[in-house]
Amino acid sequence: MKNFAEHLKYIRTSKGFTQRQVAVAIDVGESLYQRYERGAGKPSFDKLWALADFFDVSLDDLFGRDWKPKT
């Protein structure tokens, strides 16, 4: 399983966005967004929500989790 930083970069590149486009969309500086992808910083909950909305994924998908109901 990828860590959050790796998965964030994977989602961004698979959807064809630049780091700058994502940073503008979630209202952070490009250098701060780059830190998220390097694992040198962690987004706040509000920014996680903005990332999920921007990429049109759930928070579980954003974190690379496969959600399965408990039996």
Phi and psi in degrees as GROMACS dihedral restraints (atoms count N, CA, C in turn):
[ dihedral_restraints ]
;  ai    aj    ak    al  type     phi  dphi    fc
    3     4     5     6     1   -74.4    20    10
    4     5     6     7     1   151.9    20    10
    6     7     8     9     1   -78.2    20    10
    7     8     9    10     1   173.5    20    10
    9    10    11    12     1   -58.5    20    10
   10    11    12    13     1   -45.2    20    10
   12    13    14    15     1   -60.3    20    10
   13    14    15    16     1   -46.0    20    10
   15    16    17    18     1   -64.1    20    10
   16    17    18    19     1   -41.3    20    10
   18    19    20    21     1   -68.8    20    10
   19    20    21    22     1   -38.1    20    10
   21    22    23    24     1   -59.6    20    10
   22    23    24    25     1   -46.2    20    10
   24    25    26    27     1   -63.5    20    10
   25    26    27    28     1   -40.7    20    10
   27    28    29    30     1   -60.0    20    10
   28    29    30    31     1   -47.2    20    10
   30    31    32    33     1   -60.8    20    10
   31    32    33    34     1   -47.5    20    10
   33    34    35    36     1   -58.6    20    10
   34    35    36    37     1   -49.9    20    10
   36    37    38    39     1   -69.6    20    10
   37    38    39    40     1   -35.2    20    10
   39    40    41    42     1   -67.8    20    10
   40    41    42    43     1   -25.1    20    10
   42    43    44    45     1   -94.4    20    10
   43    44    45    46     1    -2.6    20    10
   45    46    47    48     1    80.4    20    10
   46    47    48    49     1    23.6    20    10
   48    49    50    51     1   -98.6    20    10
   49    50    51    52     1   151.9    20    10
   51    52    53    54     1   -88.4    20    10
   52    53    54    55     1   163.1    20    10
   54    55    56    57     1   -60.8    20    10
   55    56    57    58     1   -38.7    20    10
   57    58    59    60     1   -62.2    20    10
   58    59    60    61     1   -43.9    20    10
   60    61    62    63     1   -60.1    20    10
   61    62    63    64     1   -43.0    20    10
   63    64    65    66     1   -67.5    20    10
   64    65    66    67     1   -44.8    20    10
   66    67    68    69     1   -57.7    20    10
   67    68    69    70     1   -45.6    20    10
   69    70    71    72     1   -62.8    20    10
   70    71    72    73     1   -43.1    20    10
   72    73    74    75     1   -63.9    20    10
   73    74    75    76     1   -33.6    20    10
   75    76    77    78     1  -102.6    20    10
   76    77    78    79     1     6.9    20    10
   78    79    80    81     1    62.5    20    10
   79    80    81    82     1    51.1    20    10
   81    82    83    84     1  -132.2    20    10
   82    83    84    85     1   162.6    20    10
   84    85    86    87     1   -69.7    20    10
   85    86    87    88     1   152.1    20    10
   87    88    89    90     1   -60.6    20    10
   88    89    90    91     1   -38.6    20    10
   90    91    92    93     1   -65.6    20    10
   91    92    93    94     1   -34.6    20    10
   93    94    95    96     1   -67.5    20    10
   94    95    96    97     1   -43.1    20    10
   96    97    98    99     1   -61.1    20    10
   97    98    99   100     1   -40.6    20    10
   99   100   101   102     1   -59.7    20    10
  100   101   102   103     1   -35.9    20    10
  102   103   104   105     1   -63.3    20    10
  103   104   105   106     1   -38.4    20    10
  105   106   107   108     1   -58.2    20    10
  106   107   108   109     1   -44.7    20    10
  108   109   110   111     1   -73.2    20    10
  109   110   111   112     1   -22.4    20    10
  111   112   113   114     1   -86.9    20    10
  112   113   114   115     1   -11.5    20    10
  114   115   116   117     1    81.5    20    10
  115   116   117   118     1    14.1    20    10
  117   118   119   120     1   -91.8    20    10
  118   119   120   121     1    -4.8    20    10
  120   121   122   123     1  -155.0    20    10
  121   122   123   124     1   156.8    20    10
  123   124   125   126     1  -123.3    20    10
  124   125   126   127     1   133.4    20    10
  126   127   128   129     1   -69.6    20    10
  127   128   129   130     1   150.2    20    10
  129   130   131   132     1   -68.4    20    10
  130   131   132   133     1   169.1    20    10
  132   133   134   135     1   -58.7    20    10
  133   134   135   136     1   -42.1    20    10
  135   136   137   138     1   -60.5    20    10
  136   137   138   139     1   -38.8    20    10
  138   139   140   141     1   -73.8    20    10
  139   140   141   142     1   -33.2    20    10
  141   142   143   144     1   -61.7    20    10
  142   143   144   145     1   -44.3    20    10
  144   145   146   147     1   -61.1    20    10
  145   146   147   148     1   -42.7    20    10
  147   148   149   150     1   -64.2    20    10
  148   149   150   151     1   -39.8    20    10
  150   151   152   153     1   -63.2    20    10
  151   152   153   154     1   -46.1    20    10
  153   154   155   156     1   -60.9    20    10
  154   155   156   157     1   -43.4    20    10
  156   157   158   159     1   -63.5    20    10
  157   158   159   160     1   -45.4    20    10
  159   160   161   162     1   -61.5    20    10
  160   161   162   163     1   -45.2    20    10
  162   163   164   165     1   -82.0    20    10
  163   164   165   166     1    -6.4    20    10
  165   166   167   168     1    58.5    20    10
  166   167   168   169     1    50.4    20    10
  168   169   170   171     1  -132.4    20    10
  169   170   171   172     1   163.5    20    10
  171   172   173   174     1   -78.4    20    10
  172   173   174   175     1   166.8    20    10
  174   175   176   177     1   -63.7    20    10
  175   176   177   178     1   -36.8    20    10
  177   178   179   180     1   -60.1    20    10
  178   179   180   181     1   -44.5    20    10
  180   181   182   183     1   -63.4    20    10
  181   182   183   184     1   -40.3    20    10
  183   184   185   186     1   -59.4    20    10
  184   185   186   187     1   -37.9    20    10
  186   187   188   189     1   -85.8    20    10
  187   188   189   190     1    -3.3    20    10
  189   190   191   192     1    77.9    20    10
  190   191   192   193     1    22.8    20    10
  192   193   194   195     1   -93.5    20    10
  193   194   195   196     1   141.4    20    10
  195   196   197   198     1   -95.4    20    10
  196   197   198   199     1   112.0    20    10
  198   199   200   201     1   -79.3    20    10
  199   200   201   202     1   127.9    20    10
  201   202   203   204     1  -134.3    20    10
  202   203   204   205     1   131.8    20    10
  204   205   206   207     1   -64.3    20    10
  205   206   207   208     1   144.5    20    10
  207   208   209   210     1   -77.2    20    10
  208   209   210   211     1   138.8    20    10
